[in-house]
Amino acid sequence: MGQLEHIVIVGAGAAGLMAARELARAGRTVTILEARERCGGRIDPLPASEFGYPADGGAEFVHGEAPVTRKLVREAGLSLQKIEGTQWSFDGTGLSHEDRHDPHEAELHAALGALKDDLTVADFLRRHFAEPEYVQLRHSIERMVEGYDAADPERASTLALREEWMDGGHHTQARIVGGYGALIDFLASACRGLGVTFRFGCAVSAIEETGGALAVRCAGGDVYGCDRAILTVPLPLLREIALPEPARAKAAAAGDIGFGSVIKILLRFARPWWRERSEDLADMTFLLSDQSIPVWWTRHPDQHPVLTGWFGGPRTAELAKLDRQGLIDAGVDSLAAIFGVSRDDIARDLVAAAATNWLHDPFARGAYSWATPRTREAQAILARADGPVLFSGEALYRGRDMGTVEAALASGLATAEMILRG
């Protein structure tokens, strides 16, 4: 096929754009089909006019070392701002400095270190930490698995999460100055400069194979012929695309990879009223509670008076019936309870708000993937280069931080390199 090979990429998120740029650089003809009217997928830039800065309605943080992301940030002439500050928690009666140290931490590390065969997190806790004195340890682990990983403790892999716990979840986090949208703009414009064709508003419904060529069908009726297709859509959407038999058999392995839900709420206020309540809160970054929206964070060290609410994991089903306004109201109620003020006082200061239940987004059906004990095997099946339909995306990343933008970028790059190696 050589230079004339035409590749259709389904999805203009981080993985799709990264693969497209690499393939177009090597002289391949690339068409990206995207269901939305924008690039970015689960990176969802919000208008700077509404929030006072380019806010992120989806992915926001750069986790850990993230070498592919950091290289791209440098290439784009962007910079990172490290997340620093204090973590607070609300126990139902008052606010306190979050104490990260659990008296049973050494026992937890010993049990994790001795683990040979994978178990679900729930089974691991039942086996090693079932006694009443471990109630706080169990609660904090479940909260981390559900909230941070958006995972279900009854299905999540202990081995996959072991590194994260062994360092106490202390790996660095940063934000891109200008938001992830700036990185997506850089990639999309690089793709356009290399001749990549974009087709928006095209939700792919089927890929058919006849005589060694592929036909990719969009729900609106458009059909694109190509030699190869790369599917970078979120896992739940794979079930909705008709595929040739060998690709369909491979896609079935996705059932062994977890996929989490997240609700994200951004509230912009006229003034940073929480800092006015106590000077101790001046450098607050994260705030944890057991309210209906349990996790909040500030823009610290930026001074923007914005609080972001986060609720991840299977318990988000409790709020599944709420629309955008209902979610915003739940956020305001949670803040009122945490800070001991009336909801009217908080609502009065509200200047702008955004809320997304990613489970309800028709082109995402959730937030990001997480590992079950069978995930590594499933990823190996999905990542195979046998046949003209390939799979790529954050869920296929076999490094430590699956579910992240780094995972998506790295997977897209790896898929493109696999094609170019031929």
N, C-alpha and C positions, 0 to 999 in steps of 0.2 A: 504493500500500500504506500509506503514511504511518505513523501512530502504531501501527497494529495489526500491523505487520510482526513476525513471529516469527523469530528467528535462533537456530539451533543451532550451538554452538561445540564442536568435537571437540578435547578436551584442556584440562586445567586447569593447564597450566604457565604460565610468565610471559607468553607471548604471548596465550594464551587468556583469562587473567584480565584482562589490560590491555585487550583488545578488549571483553570483556564489560562492564567498568566503564564504558567510554566510551559504548558503545551503550545500556546501561541508563540512564545519566545523561540520554541524549537521548530517553528514553521508549520505546525498543524493548523487546519481550519477549524475554528471553534465557534459553536453557537450555544448561548446560554438561554434556557427557557425558564422563566420565573413566574410563579403564580401571582405574586404580589405586583404592585405597581412601583416597587422600589427594590434596591439591593439590600442585603444585610440579613434577611431572615430573622433569626432570634436576637440579632443585634438590631435594636429599634430606636434610632435617634429621635428625640423629641425637640420641638422648636425652641431655640434659645430665647426667642421673644416671650415664650410662656414662663420659662423657669429661670431666666437670667443667665443661663449658661447652656451649652449643648448637653442636655441631660440624656440618660440612657433608660429607656423603658424596658429593655431586656438586659442582655449581658452588660456588666459594668466594670468588674474588677479583672486585673491581670494577676493570676495566682502563681506564686513560686517563681521558679527560674524562667519558665516560658521562653526558651531560646528563640523559637521561630517568631513569636510575637515581638520580642524585643528587637530582633534584627529588622523586622518590617517597620517597626516604630522608628528606628534610626534612618532607614531608607526613605521613609515618608517625611523626614525632618520634623517628626513629632517628639514629644518628651513624656516621661512618666512621672507621676507624683506618688511617692510612697504613702501608704496609709499609716498614720501614727496617731497616738492619743490613748485615751483610757476607755475601758469597757465597764459598763455599769449593768446592774440587774435590779429588777423589781420583784420582790418576793410576795407581793399581795398587800404588804403594809407600808413598805418604804423602799427608797432607792439606796443601793450600796455599791461600792466598788466590786466588780466581779472578781471573786477569788477563784483563780484558775486551778489552785492546787487541791486535789482530792487526797484524803489520807490513805486511800487504797490504791494510789497511782502505781506504786512499786509492784503490788500484786497483779494489777492489770497488765503491766509491762511484762511481768514474768509469764503470765498465762498466754499472752499474745506471742511472746518469743518462743514458747514451747509448742505452739500450734503447728502441726504438720499438715493435716488435711483440712480443707476449707469447711467452714460451717457458716450458716447464716448468723447474723449478729444476734438475733433473738435466741437461737440455740446456744451460741457461745455464752451469752449472759445467763441462760438457764443452767448450763452445765457448770459454770465457774462462779457465778455471783448471784445465786438465787436467795441467799439468806437476807434477813431484814436489815442487817447493818450495811448492806450494799445498796440500799434504796436510792441514795443520792447519786452514786456512781451510775446505776442503771438509767436513772432519769437523765443525767447529763449526756450519756452516750446515745440514748434514744433521741434526745433533742438535737444532738449534732448530726446524727444519721438522717433524721427527717428534715431538719431545718437547713443544714449546710449542703448535704448531698441530695436532698429531695428524694430520699430513698425510703423503702419500706424495710424496717428491721427484720421482719419475718422472711424477707427474700434477699436482703443485701449480703454481699460477701464480706466476711471478716478479714480474710487475707488481703483483699483489695484495699480495705480501709486501714490496715495495720500501720502502714508508714505514717499516715496522717495523724493517727492517735499517738504513735510512739514519740513524735516530736510535739505532742500536745496541740496540734493544729497551729503551730507557731510560724509556718512558712510565710514569707512576706507577701503582702498584697499591695497593689498599686492601681492607680487609674491613669488612663491616657488623658493628657491635657487636651481638651477638645472632644473627649468622648470617643467611643469605639466607632462612631459614625465617620470621624475623620480618617480612620484607618480604612474603612470600607470605601470611602470616596477615593482614597489614594489607589486602592487595588482596582476599583471599577474603572478609573480613568486610565490606569496602566493597561488594563485589558482592552479598552477602546482604542488606545494608541497603537496596540499590536494587531488591531483588526478584528477583535472578537465581536460577534454580533449578539446583541441582547434582544430578547423578545419578552416583554412584560405582559401580565394578565393572561399567562398561558399555564393553566394547571394541567400537568400531564396526566392522562388517564390510562394510556396503554403504550407498551413498546412491543412491536411485532417483528419477527425475524423471518425473512424470506430470501432464499438463495444467497445467504452470506451477507445480506445488507439488512439494516434496521430501518423501521419506520416508527417515529415517535409521534404519538397522537395527543393533541391537546383537547381538553373538554369542549372548547369552542369550535372544534372541527379542523383546525390547522394540522397539517402533517409535515414532519421534517424527516427527510432521508439522511442516513449517516452510516458510517462504518462501525462506530462504537458509541455507546452511551455510558455516562457516569451518573449514577443516581446519588445525590447528596441530600435528599430530603430527610426530615426527622423520621425516626423509626416508625411511629404510628401510621405515617402516610404510605409506607411501603405496601401495606395491606390493601390500599385503595388503587394501586396501579397494576393493571393486567400486564404480566410479564411472560416471555417465552419460558417454556418448561424448566430448562436448567437453571435459569436465573430465579424462577419462582421457588424452586427447591432450596436454593441458597438463601433467599430472602426469609424463608421459614425459620432460619436459625436466629433471626432477630428477636423471636419470642423468648430467648434465653438471656436477653439483655434488658435490664430494667430501664424504665423511662419515667421520670418524675414530673409532678406538677408543681408550679410555683405561681403564687399571687404576688404581684409587685405594685406598690402604691407610692406615688410621689406627691408630697404636699409642700407647696411653696407658701411661706407666710410673709406678712408685711414686715415682721421683725423676728429675731431669734429669741422668742419668749422663754425658751427653756434655759438659755444662758442667763437671762435676767433673773430667773428664779433662784439660781445658786451659782456663784462664781466657780464652784467645784466642777460644774458641768461645762466649763468653757472649752475644755479639750476632749469632751466626750466624742467617741467615734461610734461604738456599738452599744446598744441598749437591749437587753434580753428580758423577757417576761413570759408569763403563761397566759397573757391576754389573747383575744381572738386573732389579732395580728401581733405575733410574738417577738419579732425582731425588728429593730429600727436602727438606722444609722444616719449620721450627719455628713456634711461635706468637709468636715475638719481635715486639713488646716484652712481650706477655703472658708470664707465667711458667709457664703450664700445661706439664707435662712430657709433651707429645705430639709425636710425629714423624709427618709425613704423607709417604707414598711415592707416587710418580707414574710411570707408564710409558705413553707415548702413541705413536700412530702404527702403521704396518703391522707393525712387529716385535713388537707385543703378541701376534700369532698364535703366537709361540714358547711363550707361557704359556696358550694357550687351553684346555688340558685341566685346568688347576688349578682346584679348587673354592676356596671361601672360606678354609678352613684351609691349603690349599696355597699360596695367595697370601700369607697371613700368614707362613707359614714362609719363603717366598722373600724377604719383606721383612726378616725377622730375619736370614737368611743374608747378605743384602746389607749390612746394618748391621754385622754381625760382621766381614765382610771389610774394610769401609771403616775401621772403628775398631780393627781388629786385636785383637778380643776374642773369647772363645768365644761361640757362639750360646746356650749354656746360661746364661751370665751375663746376656745380654740377655733371654732368655725368662723368667728368674727374676723380673725386675723388671716384667714385663708385667702390667698391671692390666685393661685392656680393649682390644679390637681390633675393627676393622671392615674389610672388604675387598669391593670391587665391581669385577668386570670388566663395564663398561657394555655391552660387546658381547653379553653373556649376558642382559642385562635385557630381558624380552620386550616391554616397552613403550617401549624406547629403541633397542635394537640398535646401540648405539654412543654416542659422547659428543657431538660437535658437528661442524658443517660447516666446510669450507674450500674455497677457490676453485681451480678449474682454469682454463686459458685460456678455456674456453667458459662459465664460470659467470655472468658478467654478462648474457649473452644469455638464459641459462636463467632467471635471476631475473626478467628483464623479462617473459618469457612467463608465468611462474607468478604474478606480481603483478598481471596484468591483471584488470580488473573485469568481464570479459565473461561473463555467465551467473550462475546462482544459487549455484554452488559456488566459494568463494574459498579461497586458500591463504595462510597466514601463519606466521611463526616465524623463529627466528634465521638459518636458511639463506637466507631471502629478503631479508635486510638488505643494502643496497648500500653502506653506509658502511664505515669502515675495519675495525671490529672484529666481523666476522661470527663466529658461533660463540659469542658471549658472551650473558650475560643482558641486557645493554644492547640487543643486537641483537634479542633476542626481544621485549622490552618495546616498543622503537621500532617493530618490525614490526607488533605487535598494535595499537598506537595508530594507525599509518598505515592499516591495513586498516579499522579502525572509522571513521576519518575519511573514507576513500574511500566507504564505504557511506552515511555521513550526508550527503556532498556530493551523493549520488544520481546 
